[in-house]
Amino acid sequence: MKTKMEDTKTELKRYREFFSKELHGNILPYWMKYGVEKNGHGFYGAVDLNNEPVLTANKTSVLNARILWTFSAAAMLDGNKEYAAMADRAYRVVIEDFEDKKYGGYYMELSSSDKLANDIKHTYAQAFVLYSLCKYYEFRKKEETLNRIQDFFRLLEEKTKDPDHIGYRESFPRLADLWRNRVADK
């Protein structure tokens, strides 16, 4: 006779198999098939209900950071080369397209043609980028990535932490003195 613990373990194994099949059979293949730009180096900002890219949709740092985190984590699971290539692609997009090389931080939004569309630095978006860079570092362990993470973390702590209250400020415009001074200090 099975114990309650054995029944629970059996049930959890079934859930694991179900979710693993969903992840590797549907979710990740969907993003690889429909999310990757055919005539670009990044990812579409949106896909419609017919799985067609919305070519005019803006691209966000949050979506791209989530792609980076997801495929970095997936590649770590079993060494899948396609997942690794997606993680590498997403890393390049985040640091090459979304990083504000002049004032630091990461842009909230780019146009579909990769032009700056929204220069507000939402702390929420910055946190997603930091989170995804950490996962990518866990996957690739490149010193350049670690240095980028450390510099970015210091920037966020210095410029977004509320000195008068517990927590962080919600956002900053790109040209805010808080961001401009950080780059000038280097």
C-alpha positions as CSV (number, residue, x, y, z in Angstrom):
1,M,0.0,0.0,0.0
2,K,1.3,3.4,-1.0
3,T,1.9,6.0,1.7
4,K,0.7,9.6,1.3
5,M,4.3,10.7,0.7
6,E,4.7,8.2,-2.2
7,D,1.4,9.4,-3.7
8,T,2.6,13.0,-3.4
9,K,5.9,12.1,-5.1
10,T,4.1,10.3,-7.9
11,E,1.8,13.3,-8.4
12,L,4.7,15.8,-8.4
13,K,6.6,13.7,-11.0
14,R,3.5,13.8,-13.2
15,Y,3.3,17.6,-12.9
16,R,7.0,17.8,-13.6
17,E,6.7,15.7,-16.8
18,F,3.6,17.7,-17.9
19,F,5.3,21.1,-17.3
20,S,8.6,20.0,-18.9
21,K,6.7,18.8,-22.0
22,E,4.8,22.1,-22.1
23,L,8.0,24.1,-21.8
24,H,10.1,22.2,-24.3
25,G,7.4,21.2,-26.6
26,N,5.3,24.4,-26.8
27,I,6.5,27.5,-25.0
28,L,10.2,27.7,-25.9
29,P,9.7,26.5,-29.5
30,Y,6.9,29.1,-29.9
31,W,9.3,31.9,-29.0
32,M,12.1,30.5,-31.2
33,K,9.7,30.2,-34.2
34,Y,7.6,33.4,-33.8
35,G,9.5,35.8,-31.6
36,V,12.8,36.0,-33.6
37,E,13.0,38.8,-36.2
38,K,13.3,37.4,-39.7
39,N,14.9,40.6,-41.1
40,G,16.7,41.8,-37.9
41,H,19.0,40.7,-35.2
42,G,16.5,40.8,-32.3
43,F,13.0,39.9,-31.3
44,Y,9.6,41.3,-32.4
45,G,7.8,43.6,-30.0
46,A,4.6,41.7,-30.5
47,V,3.0,38.8,-32.4
48,D,-0.7,38.8,-33.3
49,L,-3.3,36.1,-32.7
50,N,-2.4,34.5,-36.1
51,N,1.3,34.3,-35.0
52,E,2.2,37.1,-37.4
53,P,4.7,39.7,-36.2
54,V,3.3,43.1,-35.5
55,L,6.0,45.0,-37.5
56,T,5.1,48.4,-36.0
57,A,5.1,47.3,-32.4
58,N,7.7,48.8,-30.1
59,K,10.2,46.6,-28.3
60,T,10.6,46.7,-24.6
61,S,13.6,46.0,-22.3
62,V,11.3,44.0,-20.0
63,L,10.3,41.5,-22.8
64,N,13.9,41.2,-24.0
65,A,15.1,40.7,-20.4
66,R,12.5,38.0,-19.9
67,I,13.7,36.3,-23.1
68,L,17.3,36.5,-21.9
69,W,16.4,35.1,-18.5
70,T,14.2,32.3,-19.8
71,F,16.6,31.0,-22.5
72,S,19.6,31.3,-20.2
73,A,17.8,29.2,-17.6
74,A,16.5,26.7,-20.2
75,A,20.0,26.3,-21.7
76,M,21.3,25.5,-18.2
77,L,18.8,22.7,-17.8
78,D,20.1,20.4,-20.4
79,G,22.7,22.2,-22.5
80,N,20.4,22.6,-25.5
81,K,22.3,24.5,-28.2
82,E,19.3,26.2,-29.6
83,Y,18.3,27.6,-26.2
84,A,22.0,28.7,-25.7
85,A,21.9,30.5,-29.1
86,M,18.7,32.3,-28.1
87,A,20.2,33.3,-24.8
88,D,23.3,34.7,-26.6
89,R,21.1,36.6,-29.0
90,A,19.0,38.1,-26.3
91,Y,22.1,39.1,-24.4
92,R,23.5,40.9,-27.4
93,V,20.1,42.7,-28.0
94,V,19.9,43.8,-24.3
95,I,23.4,45.2,-24.1
96,E,23.7,46.5,-27.7
97,D,20.3,47.9,-28.3
98,F,18.8,48.7,-24.9
99,E,21.8,49.9,-22.9
100,D,22.1,53.7,-22.6
101,K,25.8,54.0,-23.3
102,K,25.9,57.7,-22.6
103,Y,24.0,57.9,-19.3
104,G,23.9,54.3,-18.0
105,G,20.9,52.0,-17.4
106,Y,18.6,50.5,-20.0
107,Y,16.0,52.1,-22.2
108,M,12.4,51.2,-21.6
109,E,11.3,51.0,-25.2
110,L,12.7,51.0,-28.7
111,S,10.8,51.4,-32.0
112,S,10.3,48.5,-34.3
113,S,13.4,49.8,-36.2
114,D,15.5,49.9,-33.0
115,K,15.3,53.7,-32.5
116,L,14.8,55.1,-29.0
117,A,11.1,55.4,-28.4
118,N,10.9,55.9,-24.6
119,D,13.9,57.1,-22.6
120,I,12.3,56.8,-19.2
121,K,14.4,54.6,-16.9
122,H,11.7,52.6,-15.0
123,T,13.3,50.9,-12.0
124,Y,11.0,47.9,-12.7
125,A,12.6,47.5,-16.1
126,Q,16.1,48.1,-14.8
127,A,15.5,45.3,-12.2
128,F,14.4,42.9,-14.9
129,V,17.5,43.6,-16.9
130,L,19.7,43.1,-13.8
131,Y,17.9,39.9,-13.0
132,S,18.4,38.6,-16.6
133,L,22.0,39.6,-16.7
134,C,22.6,37.6,-13.5
135,K,21.0,34.5,-15.0
136,Y,23.0,34.9,-18.2
137,Y,26.2,35.1,-16.1
138,E,25.1,32.0,-14.2
139,F,24.9,30.3,-17.6
140,R,28.0,31.7,-19.4
141,K,30.3,32.9,-16.5
142,K,32.0,35.6,-18.5
143,E,34.0,38.2,-16.5
144,E,32.7,41.0,-18.8
145,T,29.2,40.1,-17.9
146,L,30.0,40.0,-14.2
147,N,31.6,43.4,-14.4
148,R,28.6,44.8,-16.3
149,I,26.3,43.4,-13.5
150,Q,28.4,44.9,-10.7
151,D,28.6,48.3,-12.4
152,F,24.9,48.3,-13.1
153,F,24.0,47.2,-9.6
154,R,26.1,50.1,-8.1
155,L,24.4,52.5,-10.5
156,L,20.9,51.4,-9.4
157,E,21.8,51.5,-5.8
158,E,23.3,54.9,-6.1
159,K,20.7,56.5,-8.3
160,T,17.4,54.8,-7.6
161,K,17.5,53.9,-3.9
162,D,15.3,56.4,-2.0
163,P,17.5,58.0,0.6
164,D,14.6,59.1,2.7
165,H,12.4,56.0,2.7
166,I,12.6,52.3,2.4
167,G,12.6,51.3,-1.2
168,Y,13.5,52.7,-4.6
169,R,12.2,55.4,-6.9
170,E,9.9,54.4,-9.6
171,S,11.6,56.0,-12.6
172,F,13.9,58.7,-14.1
173,P,14.0,60.5,-17.4
174,R,17.2,59.7,-19.3
175,L,18.7,63.2,-18.8
176,A,18.0,63.4,-15.1
177,D,20.9,64.8,-13.1
178,L,21.0,61.5,-11.2
179,W,21.9,59.5,-14.4
180,R,24.1,62.2,-15.9
181,N,26.2,62.6,-12.8
182,R,26.9,58.8,-12.7
183,V,28.5,58.8,-16.1
184,A,30.4,62.0,-15.4
185,D,31.9,60.4,-12.2
186,K,33.6,57.7,-14.3
